[in-house]
Amino acid sequence: MRRLSLTLPAILLAAPAAAADLNVTVQIPQLNVAEYHRPYTAVWVEREDHSVAAQLAVWYAQKESKEGAGTKWLPELRQWWRRGGRDLQMPVDGVSGATRPAGDQKLSFHDGKAPLGPLAPGKYELVVEAAREVGGREVVRVPFTWPATAPQQLAAQGSSELGAVKVDLAP
């Protein structure tokens, strides 16, 4: 019987690399308007060719109402809708949820686990789109490279329907 002996460095090299984390903060501003409605918001990751790599979050009015709220207005998130939202059957476990109030909304994702899943190494954009009834629509993009080799803090600033969008990457 032959014995296989590996040195400690060989074992460490054979071990899988630690998975990376993607932490997102989406700021929803409190707007001083006569009729305020929480925005429908979508968060996703796009590849360089603008195809969707991962659907991370969709916040919308989940109860249908007499006024037709709910999934009826999801197409108002125009870019998200065109880039894959129309193909989703709502609700999506771990992705969809109720609209969020004004303030910082924090999301955490782990490489290899749903809804982020395993992202191939490369260049991506985190995309956040918000649309509000009796309001406007806005898209904010934050480019990033995956996986991060060192901790990174990236950000972009919205101008109306969204405030700051922050991305923290951890190797």
DANOR-V957134 format. One record per residue. N is the residue number from 1. PHI is phi in whole degrees, 0 to 359 (NA if undefined). Layout:
BEGIN
n=(N N)
phi=(PHI PHI)
END
This chain:
BEGIN
n=(1 2 3 4 5 6 7 8 9 10 11 12 13 14 15 16 17 18 19 20 21 22 23 24 25 26 27 28 29 30 31 32 33 34 35 36 37 38 39 40 41 42 43 44 45 46 47 48 49 50 51 52 53 54 55 56 57 58 59 60 61 62 63 64 65 66 67 68 69 70 71 72 73 74 75 76 77 78 79 80 81 82 83 84 85 86 87 88 89 90 91 92 93 94 95 96 97 98 99 100 101 102 103 104 105 106 107 108 109 110 111 112 113 114 115 116 117 118 119 120 121 122 123 124 125 126 127 128 129 130 131 132 133 134 135 136 137 138 139 140 141 142 143 144 145 146 147 148 149 150 151 152 153 154 155 156 157 158 159 160 161 162 163 164 165 166 167 168 169 170 171)
phi=(NA 268 255 257 239 241 279 303 300 294 295 296 291 281 291 294 292 295 285 268 243 235 246 235 238 248 266 258 285 274 263 269 230 295 234 262 233 298 283 287 221 233 230 210 247 248 282 300 276 72 281 278 268 199 269 261 201 220 249 208 290 277 264 291 235 300 282 89 294 107 293 303 262 301 298 293 278 301 294 300 301 289 270 142 300 294 273 273 260 280 281 251 302 81 239 274 194 289 303 250 284 301 128 277 250 255 229 230 225 237 307 90 248 298 270 292 69 277 268 289 303 161 261 222 228 275 240 236 235 229 221 232 298 56 209 248 221 210 235 236 239 232 286 206 249 240 278 287 267 212 303 226 237 238 203 217 245 280 238 217 279 232 262 288 242 245 235 248 251 232 291)
END
